[in-house]
Amino acid sequence: MTTATPGSPLTFADGGVLRLLDPRRLGRVRLDPPLDDLGPDAAAITAGEFQSTIGHGRAPVKARLLDQHALAGVGNLLADEILWRAGVNPARPAGALDGPERQRLYQALLETVSDALRDGGVHALPLVPLRRPGGHCPRDGAELRRATVGGRTTFWCPVHQAR
């Protein structure tokens, strides 16, 4: 392996190349990360694992979805889409969700991850292109609200995600 300078690709001895294109500078690459620190994979989590990792505590449910120690693989855009599909307000404390809400959230997680994998990523999901000031909910046409939840910009529908 050769050393890379910031902004240049990392070239491996076998000819493979690693490039990180990140104009917003939010990403990072770790070689040999400690996988034991990650929670269950969002694409393969069971209902029981989901209930025990996500459905408790006072942290906002969006922050719990983004916590890679609790659930691996959910980023900001995916979390907004999951919560929108489930009809759950991103700022609600995770422990305040009742059984049917946790079940809707789990089903929305599985469906959203599956759709993103099948369709080429999160940018192909219905809510993502509308996450901007003046964007409207594709479900009911309400103007989307914007806030910071769990340290991240969040968009949600004030009509069907009010609670």
GILIN-V346314 format. One record per residue. RES is the residue in one small letter. PHI is phi as a letter, one per 40 degrees, with the letter a starting at -180 (NA if undefined). Layout:
BEGIN
RES|PHI  RES|PHI
END
This chain:
BEGIN
m|NA  t|b  t|c  a|b  t|c  p|d  g|g  s|b  p|c  l|c  t|b  f|c  a|d  d|c  g|g  g|c  v|b  l|b  r|b  l|b  l|b  d|a  p|c  r|c  r|f  l|c  g|c  r|a  v|b  r|b  l|c  d|f  p|c  p|c  l|c  d|c  d|c  l|c  g|c  p|d  d|c  a|d  a|c  a|b  i|c  t|c  a|c  g|c  e|c  f|c  q|c  s|c  t|c  i|b  g|c  h|a  g|g  r|c  a|c  p|d  v|d  k|c  a|c  r|c  l|c  l|c  d|c  q|c  h|c  a|c  l|a  a|c  g|h  v|b  g|b  n|d  l|c  l|c  a|c  d|d  e|c  i|c  l|c  w|c  r|c  a|c  g|g  v|b  n|c  p|c  a|c  r|c  p|c  a|d  g|c  a|c  l|c  d|c  g|d  p|c  e|c  r|c  q|c  r|c  l|c  y|c  q|c  a|c  l|d  l|c  e|c  t|c  v|c  s|c  d|c  a|c  l|c  r|c  d|c  g|g  g|h  v|c  h|c  a|c  l|c  p|c  l|c  v|d  p|c  l|c  r|c  r|a  p|d  g|g  g|c  h|b  c|c  p|c  r|c  d|b  g|g  a|c  e|c  l|c  r|c  r|b  a|a  t|b  v|b  g|g  g|g  r|b  t|c  t|b  f|b  w|a  c|c  p|c  v|c  h|c  q|b  a|c  r|c
END
